[in-house]
Amino acid sequence: MKRVLLKLSGEALANGSGEIYDIDFVDRVAAALKKCVEGGIQLAIVVGAGNIWRGRQSGDMDRTAADRMGMLATVINAICLKDALERQGVGASVMSAVPMSPFAEAYTSDKAKEALDSGKVVVFGAGLGIPFLSTDTAGAVRAAEIGADAMFMAKNIDYIYTDDPRKNPDAKKLINVRASEVLAMNLKAIDSTATAFCMSNGMPIHVFGFTEPDDIVKALRGESVGTVISAD
């Protein structure tokens, strides 16, 4: 694949350390991303915010305010990732759906594609700039806008299963599955809005387990890891 979008969770940047960031791990992630770029892949990234902010902190909190806080947290993570990439010698740019100069460039698809063509990694922050939509959905939309060949999602599960394998020992792993089947089975591994969007736009999704940074390299190089969700 020439151009891909990688959805990377905010929790991955913490690596279970109990801190907001595990900087050594972030550096290893950046080194893995460098291998992908050196292999000829144009790489865009949407990063989540779970290491900083995870939704409303109480049932009384306004959902729009909570989602805006989450958007800001994704920009912090995007800047962290950009810094790590640049320390690896990889050009990178943060583009935000919400104007916030001088912290990030204002996003347009034309500017993003121009940066990708120049060899830079583009890290998208602030989701889509509107509440009530997940960063999974933001990744799907950005992937379509930049003409990505596929969206890759680094998760804390190795495959998509027919049920939660932690609760149901009879759950079966899915190697290849259609997006319509994921929606029909109401599988929760990824956001259903993102799945439906990719299905309607012919965008395949590759979900893979993320325990070590080089898992990203294996997935993006096309090795047989994780689950491929094909558009119908």
C-alpha positions as CSV (number, residue, x, y, z in Angstrom):
1,M,0.0,0.0,0.0
2,K,1.2,3.5,-0.8
3,R,-0.8,5.6,1.7
4,V,-2.4,4.4,4.9
5,L,-4.0,5.9,8.0
6,L,-3.1,4.5,11.4
7,K,-5.4,4.9,14.3
8,L,-3.3,4.8,17.5
9,S,-4.9,4.9,20.9
10,G,-3.8,7.3,23.5
11,E,-3.4,4.5,26.0
12,A,-0.6,3.1,23.8
13,L,1.5,6.1,24.5
14,A,1.2,5.4,28.2
15,N,2.0,1.6,27.8
16,G,0.4,0.7,31.1
17,S,2.9,2.8,33.0
18,G,0.3,4.6,35.1
19,E,1.7,7.9,33.7
20,I,0.4,10.0,30.9
21,Y,3.4,9.0,28.7
22,D,5.9,6.2,28.7
23,I,8.5,8.3,26.8
24,D,10.8,5.3,26.1
25,F,7.9,3.5,24.6
26,V,6.8,6.5,22.6
27,D,10.3,6.7,21.2
28,R,10.1,3.0,20.2
29,V,6.8,3.7,18.5
30,A,8.4,6.5,16.6
31,A,11.3,4.3,15.5
32,A,8.8,1.7,14.2
33,L,6.9,4.4,12.3
34,K,10.3,5.4,10.8
35,K,10.7,1.9,9.4
36,C,7.4,2.1,7.7
37,V,8.2,5.5,6.1
38,E,11.6,4.2,5.0
39,G,9.7,1.3,3.4
40,G,7.9,3.7,1.1
41,I,4.6,4.1,3.0
42,Q,3.0,7.5,3.2
43,L,1.7,7.5,6.8
44,A,-1.0,9.6,8.4
45,I,-2.0,9.0,12.1
46,V,-5.1,9.7,14.2
47,V,-4.2,9.5,17.8
48,G,-6.7,9.0,20.7
49,A,-6.7,10.6,24.1
50,G,-7.4,7.8,26.6
51,N,-4.2,8.4,28.4
52,I,-5.3,12.0,29.3
53,W,-9.0,12.1,29.1
54,R,-11.7,9.4,28.9
55,G,-15.1,10.9,28.4
56,R,-17.3,12.4,31.0
57,Q,-16.0,12.2,34.5
58,S,-19.5,12.2,35.9
59,G,-23.0,11.6,34.6
60,D,-23.9,15.3,35.1
61,M,-21.0,16.6,33.0
62,D,-22.1,18.1,29.7
63,R,-21.2,15.7,26.9
64,T,-20.2,18.5,24.5
65,A,-17.8,20.0,27.0
66,A,-16.4,16.6,27.8
67,D,-15.8,15.8,24.1
68,R,-14.1,19.2,23.5
69,M,-11.7,18.4,26.4
70,G,-11.0,15.1,24.7
71,M,-10.3,16.8,21.4
72,L,-7.8,19.1,23.1
73,A,-6.1,16.1,24.7
74,T,-5.6,14.5,21.2
75,V,-3.7,17.5,20.1
76,I,-1.4,17.2,23.1
77,N,-0.8,13.6,22.1
78,A,-0.2,14.6,18.5
79,I,2.4,17.1,19.5
80,C,4.1,14.5,21.6
81,L,4.2,12.0,18.7
82,K,5.5,14.7,16.3
83,D,8.3,15.5,18.7
84,A,9.3,11.8,19.0
85,L,9.2,11.4,15.2
86,E,11.4,14.4,14.6
87,R,13.9,13.1,17.2
88,Q,14.1,10.0,14.9
89,G,14.9,12.2,12.0
90,V,11.4,11.8,10.4
91,G,9.6,15.0,9.2
92,A,6.2,15.3,10.8
93,S,3.3,17.8,10.9
94,V,0.4,18.1,13.3
95,M,-2.9,19.2,11.7
96,S,-5.9,20.1,13.8
97,A,-9.5,20.1,12.9
98,V,-9.9,23.2,15.2
99,P,-7.7,26.2,14.4
100,M,-5.1,26.6,17.2
101,S,-2.0,28.3,15.7
102,P,0.8,28.2,16.7
103,F,0.3,24.7,18.2
104,A,-0.8,23.0,15.0
105,E,-1.6,23.7,11.4
106,A,-5.2,24.1,10.4
107,Y,-6.3,20.9,8.6
108,T,-7.2,20.8,5.0
109,S,-7.1,17.6,2.9
110,D,-5.0,19.4,0.2
111,K,-2.3,20.4,2.8
112,A,-2.3,16.9,4.3
113,K,-1.8,15.2,0.9
114,E,0.9,17.7,0.0
115,A,2.7,16.9,3.3
116,L,2.4,13.2,2.7
117,D,3.7,13.5,-0.8
118,S,6.7,15.3,0.6
119,G,7.5,12.4,2.9
120,K,6.2,13.8,6.1
121,V,4.1,11.9,8.6
122,V,0.9,13.8,9.3
123,V,-0.6,13.5,12.7
124,F,-4.3,14.6,12.9
125,G,-5.5,16.1,16.2
126,A,-8.9,17.3,17.6
127,G,-10.8,14.5,16.0
128,L,-13.3,16.0,13.4
129,G,-13.7,19.2,15.5
130,I,-17.2,18.3,16.6
131,P,-18.6,16.3,19.6
132,F,-20.3,13.0,19.7
133,L,-17.9,11.3,17.3
134,S,-15.1,9.0,18.2
135,T,-11.5,9.1,17.1
136,D,-12.2,5.8,15.2
137,T,-14.7,7.7,13.1
138,A,-12.3,10.6,12.7
139,G,-9.8,8.2,11.4
140,A,-12.2,6.7,8.9
141,V,-13.2,10.1,7.6
142,R,-9.6,11.4,7.4
143,A,-8.6,8.2,5.6
144,A,-11.2,8.8,2.9
145,E,-10.3,12.5,2.6
146,I,-6.6,11.8,2.0
147,G,-7.3,8.9,-0.4
148,A,-5.7,6.3,1.9
149,D,-5.6,2.7,0.6
150,A,-6.7,1.4,4.0
151,M,-7.2,2.3,7.7
152,F,-5.1,0.4,10.2
153,M,-6.2,0.2,13.9
154,A,-3.7,-0.7,16.6
155,K,-5.8,-2.3,19.4
156,N,-5.3,-4.1,22.7
157,I,-6.8,-7.2,21.1
158,D,-5.0,-9.5,18.6
159,Y,-8.1,-10.1,16.4
160,I,-11.7,-9.2,16.2
161,Y,-13.8,-12.1,17.7
162,T,-17.4,-13.1,17.4
163,D,-17.8,-12.2,21.1
164,D,-15.7,-10.9,23.9
165,P,-13.1,-13.7,24.4
166,R,-12.5,-12.6,28.0
167,K,-16.1,-13.4,28.8
168,N,-16.9,-16.1,26.3
169,P,-14.3,-18.9,25.8
170,D,-16.2,-20.1,22.7
171,A,-15.7,-16.8,20.9
172,K,-14.0,-17.4,17.5
173,K,-11.4,-15.1,16.0
174,L,-12.2,-13.6,12.6
175,I,-9.3,-13.4,10.1
176,N,-11.4,-11.9,7.3
177,V,-14.9,-10.4,7.7
178,R,-17.2,-8.1,5.8
179,A,-18.1,-4.8,7.4
180,S,-21.8,-5.6,7.1
181,E,-21.2,-8.8,9.2
182,V,-19.4,-6.7,11.9
183,L,-22.4,-4.4,12.1
184,A,-24.9,-7.3,12.0
185,M,-23.1,-9.1,14.9
186,N,-22.9,-5.8,16.8
187,L,-19.2,-6.3,17.5
188,K,-17.8,-3.6,19.7
189,A,-14.1,-3.8,18.9
190,I,-14.4,-0.7,16.8
191,D,-16.9,2.1,16.6
192,S,-19.9,1.1,14.5
193,T,-20.1,4.6,12.9
194,A,-16.5,4.1,11.7
195,T,-17.3,0.7,10.3
196,A,-20.4,1.9,8.5
197,F,-18.5,4.8,7.0
198,C,-15.7,2.6,5.7
199,M,-18.2,0.2,4.3
200,S,-20.0,2.9,2.4
201,N,-16.8,4.4,1.1
202,G,-15.0,1.2,0.1
203,M,-12.3,1.5,2.7
204,P,-10.9,-1.7,4.2
205,I,-10.0,-1.7,7.9
206,H,-7.1,-3.8,9.3
207,V,-7.4,-4.3,13.1
208,F,-4.3,-5.8,14.8
209,G,-3.0,-6.4,18.3
210,F,-0.5,-3.8,19.6
211,T,1.8,-5.1,22.3
212,E,5.2,-4.1,20.8
213,P,6.0,-1.2,18.5
214,D,7.1,-3.5,15.7
215,D,3.6,-4.9,15.5
216,I,2.9,-1.7,13.5
217,V,5.6,-2.5,11.1
218,K,4.3,-6.1,10.6
219,A,0.8,-4.9,9.9
220,L,1.7,-2.1,7.5
221,R,4.1,-4.4,5.6
222,G,1.2,-6.7,4.9
223,E,2.1,-9.6,7.2
224,S,-0.7,-11.9,8.3
225,V,-1.6,-10.4,11.6
226,G,-5.0,-9.4,12.9
227,T,-8.4,-9.1,11.2
228,V,-9.1,-7.5,7.8
229,I,-12.6,-6.0,7.6
230,S,-13.5,-5.6,3.9
231,A,-16.0,-3.2,2.5
232,D,-19.0,-5.0,1.0
